[in-house]
Amino acid sequence: MKKNFDIIIIGGGHAGSEAAWISSQFGLNVGLVSSPNAGLVSAPCNPAIGGVGKGQVVREIDALGGLMGIVADKAGIQYRTLNESKGFAVQSTRVQVDKELYTKTAEELLSAVPNLTIVREMVRSVDKTENGFQVVTEIGSILEAKKIVVTTGTFLNGKLHTGEEQRAGGRVECKESVGLNQLFKEIQTLPNRFKTGTPPRLDRKTIDFSQLEPQESDSTTRNFHSMNSPFSRAAKQVSCYLTKTNSQTLGIIRANKERSPIFNGQIKGIGPRYCPSIEDKAFRYTEKDVHHVFIEPEGLDIDSIYPNGVSTSLPKDVQESFIRTIKGLENAKILVHGYAVEYDVVDTSQLNRAMEYSSIPGLYFAGQVCGTSGYEEAAGQGIIAGINASLAVLGREPLILDRNNSYIGVMIEDLVTNKRDEPYRLFTARSENRLYVREDNTISRMRKYRRALELQSELDEYQETFLEQVELLENLVANTMYYATKENREYFAEKNYGPIENNISFKELLKRPDNNPISVLEVETKRLGVLFDLDVIRTVAISTKYEGYIDRAVVETERINRLGRKRINWESLADSRNISYECKLRIKQIRPETFGQLQRIEGIRPATLAYVAGNLV
Ligand SMILES: Cc1cc2nc3c(=O)[nH]c(=O)nc-3n(C[C@H](O)[C@H](O)[C@H](O)COP(=O)(O)OP(=O)(O)OC[C@H]3O[C@@H](n4cnc5c(N)ncnc54)[C@H](O)[C@@H]3O)c2cc1C
């Protein structure tokens, strides 16, 4: 086995696999060291990729050359477009995946990379050496690397809870890893551990689907990987189903409060506020007994069903009782009981925006170990950590994503700017610019970042051609007029485009509130005798529709950001006599690189901001 690498990635989950996939594209010698008893890129919780805000992240990863979109398209068994009623700007793709096929596809793709060595061993320790790092595994292998990316998920010092039962573990049937402080002694962890939970898995054969409301796969939802034909499907499509909890369900949960590890003090870790367990919901919304439960298949050939919405760590007998009160689940058999896991989290305020631990250059972190929750969040950090570890090996500048044009940029800046006091999830409201940071214009937003990697591949050719087409179509739209002739009046009436009393521009036609800009642009380009790719039409149509709002938002954001982008020297601020002791402490902890980052640090006083703003050059 190879012992010396340019980069070693520890952990082969969503974060680690993205890091390994992208690093190997730079032609470096990459080692991916991951536990032998968890499949690579496995889905320990909800077998679905994407969702509100997260669909954008998957497409951003895809535009950078990542793995997630390619694998999700291969394993997708039900497609949905979320927020369809809320307008194009905030729509997101969500794909239910066959979790076995997902892992198998990812393992095949990763194993086929010639300069990537996959080592299935548990890592016991990481130490700094003169030229890099030394990794020692539990069975005694010694591996060396110039850079390390740590992506150990929920495994560090992992502890599982199901009611009174407690055991060590990274997730069900997986051994835990040593704690972060044993793995790497000099790392600062958060004082509070985090926790996440998962629902029981049900036996498909014991569910009465005739009582449930089906949700079919949507054939008009687009694939994630930009180079796949948008509506092709690699796997068979199936339905998910909808049911609800009721007063009996919540009654059982409320009656067992003292047996719940999250309420009786057994679990100390902090859970995700935005992804509460059913017992959290029972006591947070005491007046509400009806909560949606989505019945989702975990695969085509497996009988396991994921009841989305009833994540729990209640004792097994309580889980069995409350599940059977739900319509359609009266005879449901539990295959694996729900549980919660507590784990160590690195203090991300010690990282810079390249995902590098500031006081230990060459050591990068990504994924759930950074206090986030979710596959897409993990993968988004993983690709950036992998890119920056690679650029550092090559002696090049790091890639830093801006929060104004990517959700990954929003997430990373949020992570490194404050100490986390709860698990972090992405949602659209975290972005100041969400009318612009959309799924349909991902290539336009991300091209400059992918170009900066200087990886010339088919993807780069595809993106360049795509943007040339976008530019051509934008010009066509900008330079076409509809004159108020008799013929056009009749044509507008026939197409239901609204009246045409005076000449109107193509842009105005697309912006009319009652017109669907995508179908109008499709019809009109055909009428003009020009053919464009459907995705090009989509991005130009939606961008034109929201042009006014986006332009206004850009001016406003630009005004706010002009100061925000200015670079600051945190070391001199930390020495300044004009800044309070408390603010200096926060500045030393976080090491902000820009004025914007300083502004977003909790606890920085207005007087400090005024002083720094007054001294910006
Ligand atoms: C019980 C549970 C419930 C969850 N609930 C949700 C949810 O509701 N919603 C949601 O979005 N997400 C949920 N998640 C989180 C989701 O699984 C993660 O966000 C995502 O998988 C994180 O990806 P990652 O790559 O950071 O870590 P993981 O996917 O956990 O991967 C970590 C990898 O590192 C390996 N590893 C760990 N330590 C070592 C070591 N010392 N040596 C070698 N290899 C090591 C592991 O084997 C694993 O392959 C849940 C996870 C669990 C376990």
The ligand as a MOL file (V3000), in Angstrom:
LIG
                    3D

  0  0  0     0  0            999 V3000
M  V30 BEGIN CTAB
M  V30 COUNTS 53 58 0 0 0
M  V30 BEGIN ATOM
M  V30 1 C -28.4440 9.4060 13.4520 0
M  V30 2 C -28.2540 10.4490 12.4200 0
M  V30 3 C -29.2710 11.3090 12.1150 0
M  V30 4 C -29.1240 12.2870 11.1530 0
M  V30 5 N -30.1630 13.0950 10.8570 0
M  V30 6 C -30.0760 13.9600 9.8280 0
M  V30 7 C -31.1940 14.7050 9.4040 0
M  V30 8 O -32.2690 14.6080 9.9500 0
M  V30 9 N -31.0560 15.5510 8.3860 0
M  V30 10 C -29.8790 15.6990 7.7600 0
M  V30 11 O -29.7980 16.4650 6.8220 0
M  V30 12 N -28.8050 15.0300 8.1660 0
M  V30 13 C -28.8950 14.1550 9.1630 0
M  V30 14 N -27.8370 13.4380 9.5680 0
M  V30 15 C -26.6150 13.9330 9.1830 0
M  V30 16 C -26.0380 13.4380 7.9250 0
M  V30 17 O -25.8950 12.0810 8.0240 0
M  V30 18 C -24.7520 14.1270 7.8780 0
M  V30 19 O -24.9490 15.5190 7.8680 0
M  V30 20 C -23.8650 13.7730 6.7680 0
M  V30 21 O -23.7970 12.4070 6.5460 0
M  V30 22 C -22.5350 14.3210 7.1610 0
M  V30 23 O -21.5950 13.9650 6.2570 0
M  V30 24 P -20.0900 13.9000 6.6980 0
M  V30 25 O -19.3480 13.5450 5.4840 0
M  V30 26 O -19.7150 15.1080 7.4300 0
M  V30 27 O -20.0490 12.7170 7.7570 0
M  V30 28 P -20.5390 11.2350 7.7000 0
M  V30 29 O -21.4900 11.0020 6.6080 0
M  V30 30 O -20.9310 10.8880 9.0870 0
M  V30 31 O -19.2110 10.4620 7.3200 0
M  V30 32 C -18.1270 10.3820 8.1900 0
M  V30 33 C -17.2180 9.2980 7.6940 0
M  V30 34 O -16.0300 9.3340 8.4320 0
M  V30 35 C -15.6560 8.0180 8.7870 0
M  V30 36 N -14.8610 8.1160 10.0200 0
M  V30 37 C -15.2020 8.7050 11.1750 0
M  V30 38 N -14.1900 8.6650 12.0510 0
M  V30 39 C -13.1760 8.0280 11.4250 0
M  V30 40 C -11.8760 7.6620 11.8050 0
M  V30 41 N -11.3740 7.9340 13.0110 0
M  V30 42 N -11.1190 6.9850 10.8990 0
M  V30 43 C -11.5810 6.6870 9.6610 0
M  V30 44 N -12.8220 7.0170 9.2560 0
M  V30 45 C -13.5970 7.6740 10.1280 0
M  V30 46 C -16.9730 7.3000 8.9530 0
M  V30 47 O -16.8390 5.9270 8.7780 0
M  V30 48 C -17.7960 7.9180 7.8500 0
M  V30 49 O -17.6170 7.2160 6.6500 0
M  V30 50 C -27.9240 12.4320 10.5140 0
M  V30 51 C -26.8640 11.5740 10.8290 0
M  V30 52 C -27.0420 10.5770 11.7590 0
M  V30 53 C -25.9130 9.6630 12.0640 0
M  V30 END ATOM
M  V30 BEGIN BOND
M  V30 1 1 1 2
M  V30 2 1 2 3
M  V30 3 2 2 52
M  V30 4 2 3 4
M  V30 5 1 4 5
M  V30 6 1 4 50
M  V30 7 2 5 6
M  V30 8 1 6 7
M  V30 9 1 6 13
M  V30 10 2 7 8
M  V30 11 1 7 9
M  V30 12 1 9 10
M  V30 13 2 10 11
M  V30 14 1 10 12
M  V30 15 2 12 13
M  V30 16 1 13 14
M  V30 17 1 14 15
M  V30 18 1 14 50
M  V30 19 1 15 16
M  V30 20 1 16 17
M  V30 21 1 16 18
M  V30 22 1 18 19
M  V30 23 1 18 20
M  V30 24 1 20 21
M  V30 25 1 20 22
M  V30 26 1 22 23
M  V30 27 1 23 24
M  V30 28 2 24 25
M  V30 29 1 24 26
M  V30 30 1 24 27
M  V30 31 1 27 28
M  V30 32 2 28 29
M  V30 33 1 28 30
M  V30 34 1 28 31
M  V30 35 1 31 32
M  V30 36 1 32 33
M  V30 37 1 33 34
M  V30 38 1 33 48
M  V30 39 1 34 35
M  V30 40 1 35 36
M  V30 41 1 35 46
M  V30 42 1 36 37
M  V30 43 1 36 45
M  V30 44 2 37 38
M  V30 45 1 38 39
M  V30 46 1 39 40
M  V30 47 2 39 45
M  V30 48 1 40 41
M  V30 49 2 40 42
M  V30 50 1 42 43
M  V30 51 2 43 44
M  V30 52 1 44 45
M  V30 53 1 46 47
M  V30 54 1 46 48
M  V30 55 1 48 49
M  V30 56 2 50 51
M  V30 57 1 51 52
M  V30 58 1 52 53
M  V30 END BOND
M  V30 END CTAB
M  END
